[in-house]
Every structure is written in C-alpha cells, then in structure tokens.
Amino acid sequence: MIQKQQTLVLNPYVALYNLIVPKDNLLRQINELVDFSFIYEELQVNYCLDNGRNAIDPIRMFKYLLLKAIFDLSDVDIVERSRYDISFKYFLGMAPEDPVMDPSSLTKFRKLRLKDMNLLDLFIEKTVQLATEKGILKSTAIIVDATHTKARYNHKSPQEILQDRARKVRKALYMIDENLKGKLPTKNTNTDLKDELSYCQKLIHTVENELGIPLVPKLQETLNLLKETVLEDVEQLRISEDVDARVGHKSPDSAFFGYKTHLAMTEERIITAAIITTGEKNDGKQLQELIEKSKAAGMDVRTVTGDMAYSEKDNLIYSKTNHIELIAKLNPVVTQGNRKKEDEFEFNKDAGLYVCKAGHLATRKARQGKKGVSKNQTTTYYFDVSKCKRCPLREGCYKEGAKSKSYSVSIKSDEHSEQMTFQESEDFKANSRERYNIEAKNSELKHRHGYDVATSSGVLGIEIQGAMAIFAVNLKRILKLND
C-alpha cells in the first residue's frame, strides 16, 4: 500500500541538518530545486492504494536510484552510505536514527514499480520545464548525436561472467593476504552453470563469515558486485547474457555489443530528448523523433546540428517542410558522386551520353525512379548489345546471353543540391563548430555517471539507467547555470 511520506519527520532535525549540510551541497541544492511530488502521481498506478502493508516511500526509492546515478555505486554501497552519510539522510528525508532498508528493495522497485513507465521522456520533460521556468533555456537550436553503452554481459557466457566476478573477489583477497588461498572453497572446474553459482555462493559465505578479515572498500566493492550478479541477475544469467543487446559499429574497425542512446541537446547543454535503441540502429533514422520529442518537451526548434549521419534525404525533406535549418554535411558519396566502374565509362559532354572503354557510345538514356521520394532517381544509359557481343573487351563487362547492356548514374535531388550550396555558407560553418559540445556531454554521462556500461541486462534496465543519468546531468547543469 502506498502512503505519502510525512514531511514533519524532519522538523526536529531541521536545525541539525542546516548546521551540518552546507547550502552549496549538491544534494541540498537538488532537494531545494526539484519538487519530487510528481513521483507519487506517476507511480500510484503501480501500487495498491488501500490494501496491504505500507510500502517504502516511492520518493525515497526514486531518490536512491538518483543517488546511484550521481555517485555511480552499487545498490548495496548506496544503501550502506545512507546509513552514515548525513547529506544522504537529509536528501532521502530520513531522521538521523532511521534504519536503512534492505538493498534488494531497490531491485524490486525497478522491476515491479518502474515497469511500463516512460521514465526517459518524463524526466527530460521535467528538467526542460524547470530550465524554462528558471529562464535558463532560451536557445532555439539543438545538437544531436548518439553515444554507445556496452552491455553488462557482452559476449560472455553466464558462467564466464560469474567466473570473472569471482576472480576479482579472489584478487582483492590476495592483496590483503596471499595465505588465504588455502582457506577458500575449491574452484568449479566443469561447465555446469548450477555448479558455478554454487561455488560463487560458497565464496561469498566464506568471505563474509569464515575468514575473519576486515571488508576494506576494495574487497567490499568486488564482493557486492558478485552478490548482485548472483542474487539479482540469476534469472537473466540462466536465460542468456543479454538478449536485447546488439553489435554496433563506431568505425569500420571498431565494434561494440550493447545499446545506443540518441540525444538532442540545447546550446545551454540541457538534454531535451533521448531515444534508446539497440546497438545496430542507424543514427539518422532517429532525427525526426528527437526533434518531435524536443518540441513536446517545450523547445522551439529552428536549427539542428549533427554529423553527416543525419543528412539523409528524408531528414532534408522533413527539415525543409518544418522550416528547420539542418546543419549536417552531406556524405561525400552524394557530393562527389558514387559511380560504379568509373574507369570503364566516361561522359561525353558533346553527345550528352556515356562512352565505354571500347569507344562505343550509348544509344539512348532514360530516367529511373520517382521524384520526391527517399531514394534518388538514376539516369540509365543503354548500349547496343550487338556490339557488346563482339567487343574484345567484353570480359567482365558484358554477361554472355544478356539481352541488354546499361550503365546507371545517380541523380542529385533538389534537396541534396540545396544542402550542398547551404553547407558552403558562413552560417553553416559557424553552427558546425558548436557540434563538439555534445561530445563533452556524452563523456560526462559515461565517465562521471557510469553510463559507459549497462548496470543490468535488457532494454528496461538500460532505459531506467539512462533516465536517471540524464536526469542527474540535467539537474547539475541547471544548478550551475542558475548560480
């Protein structure tokens, strides 16, 4: 049963918290900036309102997840820190002597209370609305890009994952005392997943109850990671490493296994839209939805800056229709042309037709395809097949038995021609120089908020992780600009 947290519980300790938690503390600033009551309205459909025992306050649970995103800690470590960190207690609405919850409650909260919720759009809209109310958000331009997040389990088998986590625990133990090797349970040597799980459980029990050594932070962190893997993700381990993740490519020679987060960010560096997809998805296909989501969040979008992945024809048509400047360079294939067998066919400007390397001129030409659709039209040049049959250079050019011989050249569309002219303008070049700003935001998400690797498996897990990380970086940016 859901029940709103009593805010009066803090009243006797207001003076204490005011004395200990300074006004410039990040958590205090977030608490004063955001009215978290919207959490009740969004989550009440996932709770029973009049039956059962009282649930842990949803706002407190949500704040725990926000703390995880801000400080990049495990469930166990974030709950443990809330036991003694007075700024955490203040942020969570706890009295100093209040007991902390069991860390497994966070797992249940994610799986049971946050399912079927579009947290990503909800949190972005809230921060954009907040930035607008504070007079921070004034620009009409957004920068778009995609950042990748590696799957937690990569291509490893479930057993390899457990072995890797257990290996890190043993390594941390040996750094404390190498003589502990003989006191640990015997390592599993077969390929049975159940036996590997059993070994990991024995290792956890031995470290916690039999060795009598202090759980220093380095050991505690690796042990907590192994425990979370065994306790929280055992079901996922039995199914597969990550059924939703896919292989994506950052370059022709570099690949990753995981997910992509497609972002739109303003010139003030506030994220206004995000879409999470599997790793293989095309960046450019997400542009129109990113713009629409930014508009729905309250942005007036007039300029969009991105790399050449966003300059596909559909996006050029969409931008022109919606009176948006698209600052994205065309692919060299479009601007410089992409003819097959360029060394075998040359254009005769006087005849207006192509000539093959044997000197035979095309007999006619015809335009293929429809104008105004996503695929460019082509001009097809037809050659006299009777000459091709007798040509001494026919090998590799003419296929025996073919009834015709043609050569096609793609035609630049009006949209491509206009974009080619536009990208040579000073306005285009000036706006292009601002694109680097989103790279810094991608780096902040990954390196300060743990978004480089998924903390759990599946699309739902990465969506929750992404929503909390983006909510955190937007709040931090608003606080900085509001100073």
N, C-alpha and C positions, 0 to 999 in steps of 0.2 A: 504494500500500500504506500502510495506517495504522500508525503507530508512536507509542507514548506518548512525550511529551517527557521528557527526562531532567532531573529537578529539580536534580540535583547540579551542573548547569552554572552555577548561580548561586552556589554555595558560595564560590568565591574572591572574589566581589564583594559578599558579604553586608555586610561592614563598610563598603564604599563606598556601597552603596545606603542603608544605615542612617544614614550620615552626611549624604547629600545629600537623600534623600526623607524629609521630616518625617512624624511619626506621624499628624498631622492631615490629611495629604494625602488627597484623596478617593479616588484610585486605590489608594493603600496600604490605606485602610480597607476598600474593596470586596474587595481581594485577601485580606485577613485575615478578612472576614466570610463570604465565599462559597467553598464547595468546588466548584470547576468540573469535578471529575472526572465529573460526571453527563453532561457533553457527550460523552465517549467512548461511554458506554452508549447514548445516543440516536442517535449518528451512525454507529456502526460498521456498521450495515446498508447504508449508502450508500458504503462503502469496500470494496476488496478487502483481505483480511487477510493474504494470503500470496503476492501476486504484484505485480510492477511496482515502480517506484522509490518511495522513501518520499515520502509526501505531507507538505505543511506541516502542522504540528501543529494538529488541529482546535480545541483550546482557544485557541491563539494566534489562529486565524482568527476564532473567535467573539468573542474579546476586541477584535479590530479593529472588528468590527461594533458592539460595545458602545461603544467609543470614538467611533465615528461618531455614535451616538445621543446620547451625553453632550455632545459638543462641536460637533455639527451641522456637520461638514466633509465634503468630497468624498473619494472613495477615494484620489485622488492626494495630497491635502493631509494626510490622516490618516496615510498611509504615510510621506510626507516628514517629518512631525513626529516620527514614531517613529525617524527617523534620528538626531535630535539631542536630543530631549526625554528626559532621564534617567528621569523618572517614567513615561513611556510604556514605556521599555525594561524598567523594573522590573515594571510591570503585565503586560507581554507575556511575561515570562520570558526576556528576551534578555540576553546579555552585552553590555557597552558597545561592543565592537568588532564585534558581529554585523552582517552586512549585512541590509538590509531586502528584502522580497520585491517583486515587480512588482505594482503596484496592480490589474492585470487579474485577478490570482488571486482577489481578493475577488468579482469578478463571477462567475467560475466556481464559487466556493464557494457563493454564493447560489443559482445556477441548478441546480447539479448535486448539492450535498450537503444543501441545506435543502429540497428539493422533497419533497412528500408528508409533511411533518412538521407536526404541530400545535404550532408554537412558542408561540403565544399562550397556550394553556392550560398548557403545560409550564412556562413561565417564571413565570406568575402563581401556579401551584400551588407552585413552589419558593420564591417570596418569601413567600407566605402561610404556608407551613410554617416558614420561617425566622423570621417575625414571631411565630408561635405559640411556637416554641422559646425565643425571647428574652423571652417574657412580655409582648410589646407588644400583641398582638391579643386584646382582651378583650370587645369590644362584640358585641352580637347584632343590630345594626341596619346596614343598608346604604342608601346613597343611589344612585339610578340616574339616568342622563342619557345623551344622545348628543351627540357632537361631530363636526363635519364636517371632512373633509380634501379639499382641492381636488386634482383630477387634475393630474399634472405637465404634461400637454399641453393641458388644457382643450378648447376647441372649435377650436383652431388646426389647420390642415393641417400635415402633416410639413414642407413647405417653409417655412411661416411660422415654425415652431419653430426650424429651422436659421437662418433669416434673423435672428430675434430674438437668438439666441445669438451669431451673428457680429457683429451690430450692437453688442452690449455689449463685445465684444473691441475693435472699432474705436474705440469711445468711450473706452475705457481707454487706448488707444494715443495718441489725440489729446490727452488730458490730459497726457501726457508730452511729446509733440512734435507740433504740428499739421503740420509739414512732412513727416510720414511718409505723408500721404495719397497722394502720388505714387509711393511705393515698394511699395504693397500691390497684390495681384492685382486684376484688373478684376472688379467685382461681376457676379454672374449676373443676367441680365435676363429670362430665359424661365421657363416654368413646369415645366420638367423636373426631377424630384427628383434624378436622377443628376447633372445639371449643378450643382445646388445643393450636393450632397455633395462634388463635385469641387472647387468653389470653397472650401468650408469646409476641406477638407484642404490646399489650397494656402495658405490664410490661416494655418493652424496652422504649416505648414512655414516660411512666410516669417517669422513672428514668432519662432520658435524658432531659426532658422538663418541668416537673412539680414539682419536689421535691426541686430543688434549692440547692442541696448538691454537694460538690466537688467530682469529679470522681477520687478518690485515686486509686493507682495501683491495689490493691486487688479487688476493685469493678470493675474497668475498664476491668481487665482481664476476670473475670467471665461474665461480660456483653458482651464483644466481642465474647466470646465462644458461648453464647446463640444466638447472632446476626448471627454469621457464620452458626450455625446449622439451623436457620430459613431461612436465605437468600440463602445460598449456597446449602444446602443439603435437601431442602424441597421436591425436586423431588425424591431423594433417600428415604426419610422418607415415602413417600406415597407408594413406591414400597415394600420395606422390610428393615429390619435392615442392612443386608449385604448379598446379595445373593451369593457372591463368597466365603465368609469365610467358613471354615470347622473346625470341632473339631479335635484337635490333642492331643497326649499324651506325656508328658515329662517323666512320670514314670507310673507304674501300678496304682498309687493312685492319680496322678496329671494330669489334663487335661486343655486345653486352647481352645479358639474359635478365629480363625484368620488365620494367614499365617506363612509359613516358608521361611527363606532366607538361602539358602545353599551357603556357602562361601569357597573360596580357598585363602589362604594367604601365602606369602613367609616368609622365616626366617627373612627378614628385616621388616616384619609386613606390607607389602603392599598387599592389596586385589587384586588378579589377575583375579577372576571370581566370578560371583554370579548368582544364579537361584532362582527366587521367585515362590513358589508353594502354594497351599492351605495347611492347617494345617495337614491333614491326610497323606500326601505323605511320602513315605519311604526315609530315608536319603541315603542309599546305592545305590539306583537306579540313583541318580544324579551324582555319582562319575565320570563316563566316560565323561559326558558332561562338568563337571567342569575342567577336565584335558584338553579336547579339546579346551575349551574357553581360558584357561590359555596359551595354545600353540598359539592360534590365536592372543592373546594379545602381544605375543613376548617372552613368557617364554620357556626355555628349561627344561622340566620337567623330572627328573630322579628318584626322590623319592617323595612318597606321604605318609603323616602320618594322621591317623584318628582313631576313636574308632572302636569297633567291628561291628558297623552297616555297615561299608564299606568292610568287609571281606567276602562278599558273593561270591559264586563260579564264577559267571560271571565276577566280578571285578578281581578275582585272574587270570582268563584266560586272560582278557584284559591286565592286568599289565605285565604278562609274555610275551605275544605276542609283546607288545610295549617296552620291556626291561626297565620296571619301577619297582623299589622296593616299595612294598606296606607294610607300617608299620601299620598294623591293626591286632589286636588279633582276633583269631577265637572265635566264640561263644562256650561256654562250652558244648553246645549240640553237637557240632562237635567233640571237642577234647575228651570229656568224654563219648560220646555216648548218645543216646536217645532211649533206647528200651522201648517199652510198656510192662507192666506186667512183669518187671524184676524178681519179686519174684515168678513167676509161671513157668518160663523157665530158665534152666541153661545149659551152654555149656559143653559138654563132649569132652575134648581135644583129648582123645584117639580115639573116634569114629568120631570126626570132625562134630558132629551133636548136636542139642539141645534135652534136655530131659524135659518133662513136670513134674509137681509136683507129678503126679501119678506114675512116673517112666517109662513112655512109651517113647522110643527113636524114633526120626523122621526116616522115611523110606527113604527119599531122600531130595535133595536140588536143587534149580535152581536159576540162577541169572536173575533178572528182570531189565528192563530199558536199555537205550543205554549209552555207554561210551562217554564222551566228551561233554555232554550237561549240561545245568544248574542244572538239578536235579540229585542227586546222585543215583547210582544203589543200588539195595537191593538184599540180598540173602533170598529166601523164603524156609522154611523148612516145609515139608509135613508129616503129621502123619496118621497113619492107622485109618480111620474113624470108622471102625467096633469096634475098642477098645474104641474109644471115646463114642460111643453109649451106652456101658455097664459100662463105668467108673463111680465109685461112687462120683467122684469129678467133674462130667461134668457140674454141675450147675454154670452158669456164665462163662464157658469156651467153652462148645460146644452148638451150637444152634440146637434145635430139627429140624430134617428134612434136615440139611445141608449135602451135598454130599462130602464135603472135610473139612479138618482142617489144617490150615497152620499158620506159625509164621514167620514174616519178620524182618530182621535186616538191617539197612542202612550200606552201604559200604563207607568208606572214599575214596574220589577220590585222584588221584595223586596230584592234586593241593592242596588239604587240607593237605595231608601228607607232602608235601614240605613246606607249610606255617607253620605247626606245628614244624618242625625242625628249620625253619628260626626264629621263634619268641623266641626261646631259645638262640639265638646268642647274643653276646655283642653289635653288631652293631644295632640290632633291639631294644634292651633295651635302648641304648643311644638315638636313634632317638625318641623313645616313650616318653621320658622325655620332649621333646620340644612341645608336643601337648597342654600343658596348655596355651601357648602363644595366641592361638586363642580365648580362653575364655576371656582374657583381651580385645581383640578387640570387641567381642560381647558385653561386658559390656560398652565399650566406645560408641558404636553405640546406645545402649539403654538409658543409663543414662546421656550422655552428648549431644546427638543429637535427643532425643525424639523418638527413633525407637522401644520403648517397646510397644507403642500403635499407631495404624494407625491414621493418621490425617484426612482421608476421607474414604469413602466406596468403595469397588470394587477393582479388580486386578489392573486397571490402576492407581488408587490413590496410592496403596502401591508400585507399580513399580517406580513411579515418586519420592515418598518419599525415597525409598531405593536407587535410583540412586543418589539423591542429598546428602544423608547421607554418602554413601560410597565415593563419590567424595570428600566430605569435609574431612573425616578422612584420605583418601589417601594423599590429599594435605598437611594436617597438618603433617603427618608422613614424607613426602618428605622434607618439610621445616626444620623439626627437624634434619633429617639425613644429610641435606645439610649444616648445620651450621659449 
